[in-house]
Structure formats: C-alpha cells, structure tokens
Amino acid sequence: YEQHLVMAKPFLEAGMKVLIDKPLTMEMSELLFFKEYLYKGQLMSVAGLRFAIELDEIRANMNRFGKLKVIQSSVINEWEKYGIHIIDGVLGLLEEKPKSIEFISSNAEIYVVTFDSGLVWTINILGNTQKTFNIEVWGEAKRSSVEIEDNFSMFRRMLYRFVKLIDENEILYNPENTLISIALLIAGKQSRQENRKIILDEFYHCLGIEGY
C-alpha cells in the first residue's frame, strides 16, 4: 500500500480505470486524493472478502437476527495488511457506520469497534498462526459463525464488478464503503500508536461522508 499512490496516479490522471489491491492506503491525505476517482467510477479498491459466498446466508437473513449484540472476528498476520479483509467482510453485512475503535494490547492484537446502536465488534489480529478468516454474529434471535475459505468465488465476484466498470461504466459497489473501511483501518492504527480510543466522526467529516 505504501506505493499505491505513486503507481496509480499517472493512470488515474490519464483517465484510465484502475483496480488497486487492498488496503488502498494507510494515509488520510492519500485517501482524500483517491476519493475523487472512486466517485467518478475510475477507481475500485475493495477486499474480496466483502463478497465472500460464505456470508451470503447472513446477508440475506439479517432481519432474522433481531437486534445485533456482538460480532467477533479473527484474521491472521498484521492489522495494516490483513485488517481490511475482516473490515470489508463485516461492514458488508451492516447498514450503520462504526462510531469508534480502540486497540487493546494483549498476546494477540485486539481492536474493539462500537456503533451507535450499541453493537460491539471485536477484531482479533492473530499474527503468525493457523490460517483463519472467521466471523461470528450474535443477535437477540439468531447467531451464526462462518469460516471463509472460498477465495476463488470472492475474487471472481470482485473482478466481475471491475469488468462492469470498465465495459459499461457501471458502478456496482458503493465508493463510500471504501472510504469508511479505510478510515476505520487508519483509525485502528492511530489507536494502537497513541494507546487511546479513536472517535470516527472527525474522519467522516474530513471525507465529506453523508451525515457528517
């Protein structure tokens, strides 16, 4: 991600369609540069896990969960490169925006995300361990746990959206989702570095996200 802006800028400024691997960036200044191209339909950047086939049943039946209480998720490796997988996967299930994020130091990196509804979401970054992309959702009426393993289907779905963007100039993915996901990723890093809870209102306002 450190080289994404330098590599993509000439192509974006030349009017070409660009797909950038996740995470798009870890800097707010770069995210603000990319914002114009996201909304113009010239740039797409999203983790394939947002389209994971294993999450289809949860997405289709969110109303059956009742009021959501807790989401717990776990992923391998480090926050900067692998946190975006879980962020995009979980936020793709929800309609509300995260309110805050706080890093909790432990044997594994744990981040706690809150929402205005009272929902609490924990993100466990497990480092060098057995491969896992796990998401568990608890509601008042239903619970579900999925282990995401079908990489082929999620990437096919992602690339389908990019092909539609190229061939028909059709945006099948809300650009605001990228801004929210990357803002949460950057805020998580800031929370870890500064050892404090980060409120996301300031990020949303800076990015011009609706409602802020």
N, C-alpha and C positions, 0 to 999 in steps of 0.2 A: 504493500500500500504506500510505502514511502516514495515510490517512483510513479504512482498513478497519474498525478497531475502533470508532471513533466512529459510523460509518454503520451498522454491522451490529448493534451492541449492543442497541438498542431492539427490533429484530425478533427477535433470539435470546431476549432476556428475555421477550418476549411469546409465545414458544413456536412461532414460525414457522420453516419450513425456509428455509435461506439458502445460496446459492451465491456464494462470494467468489472473484473473479479472482485469478490468481497474480501475484506471490507473496502469500501470506496476510498475512505480516508480516515485519519485519526486527528485531523485538524479542522477547527471550525472555519478558518479563513478559506481553506480549500473547499469545504462543503458549500460555502456561500458562492464560490466560483462555479461549482458544478450545478448548483440549483437551477440556474437559467436553462441549462442544456437538458436537465431532467424534465422540466416543464415544457420545453419545446419539442419533446419527443425525439431528441437527438442522442440521448444518453440513457442507458439502463444499467443499474447495478443493484443486484439483489442476491441473497443466498438462496440456492436451490431448495434448501430445506423448507422454505415458506410454502413450497408446492408439493411437499412430501405426500406420497399416496397414503402412507400410514396415518396421516392426520385428516384424511377425507371424512371419516365417520364422525370425528369430533366436530369438525367444521359444520357438517350437515345437521348435527343434533345438539348444537349449543343451547338451544332453548330447553332441552330436556335436563340440563344440569341444574337448573334453578339458579339461585344467586351463587356466584362463584366465591369460594372461600380462600383456596390456596392453589397455587401452581408451583410445582417443583421440577427443576430441570437440571440435567448434568451433561457435561461435554468434556472431551479430552483436551490436552495441551493448554494453550495460554489464552488469556482474555483478548488481546489485541487481534489475534488471527482467527480464533475459533469461537469467541463470544458471539459474533454476528450470526453464526449458524442458528444458535438457540434463540437469539433475539428475534430474528426474522420468523423462525418457526412458531414461536409463541405469539408474537404480536399479530401474526396472520390469523390467529384464532379469535382475536379480541377486537372490539369496536372502540374501546376507550384508550386514551393515551397514558403512558406512565407519568406519575406525579413526581417521584423521587427515586434515587438509587443510593445505596450505601454499601461500601465494601466492609466486610468483616474478616479480619485476619484469622486464619486457622491453618491446619495441616493442608487443607485444600483452600483455594480462593473461593469465598462465598460472597455473592452480591445479593442484596435484598431490595426488591423493587416494589413500590407501593402505588396504589391507584386511588382516585377519589371515591370509588365505590366501596373501598375497604379491602379489596382483593390484595393479597400479598403473594409475591412471586420470588422464589429463591433460584438463583443461578449458581450452580456448583461447577467451578473450573478445576478439573481434577489433575491437570498436568500429565506427566508421563505414566499412563496406566492403561488398563484394558479398554479397547475402543468402546465408546458409548455415545449415543445421541438420544437421550431419554427425556421424555416429557410426561409428567403426571398432572392431571387436572382433577381437583376436588370441588364439587358443587354441593348445595344442600340436598339435591335429589339424586345425583349420579356422580360416579367417579370413573376415570379412565387412565390407563397407563400404556404408553407406546414406546417401543424401541425402534428407531428409524434406521433402516438398513438398505432400502432400495434406492441407491444413488442414481441408477440409470433413469428411472421414471421422473425423479425430481428435476434432473438436469434436462431431460427431454422437454418437460413442461416449461422450464425456464427459457430454453432456446426457442421453443415454439413462439413464445411471446416476443422474443427479439426478432425472429424472422418476420412476424406480422408487422413489427415496427419498421423493418426495412422495406418489405414488399408493398405494404398497404398504408404505411404511416399511421397505423392504428395502435394506440397505447392501451394495452391490456393489463397494465399494472400501474397503480396509483403512485405517482412520483413522490407524493407527500410521505408515503410509507418509508421510502429510502431516507428522507430527512429525519424522521422520527427514530428509526433504527440506529442510524449513525450518531445522532445526538445522544441517545442512550449509551452507546458504546463509548463515546468520548467522555460522557459524564461519569461512567463507571471507572474509567482510567483516572480521571481527576479525583474521584472519591478515594481511590486507592492511594494516590500520591499525596493527597492532603489529609487523609485519615478523617474524613467528615462526610456527612450526608449531603448530597447534591440535589437541589430542587431544580426541576427541569423547565420551569416557567421562563427563565431567562433565555434558555436555548431556543424555546419555541418562539419567543418574541423576536429574537435576533433573526431567526429563519423566516419570519413572517407567516408562521403556521396559523391557520384559521382558528380564531378564538383567543389569540394571544397578541 
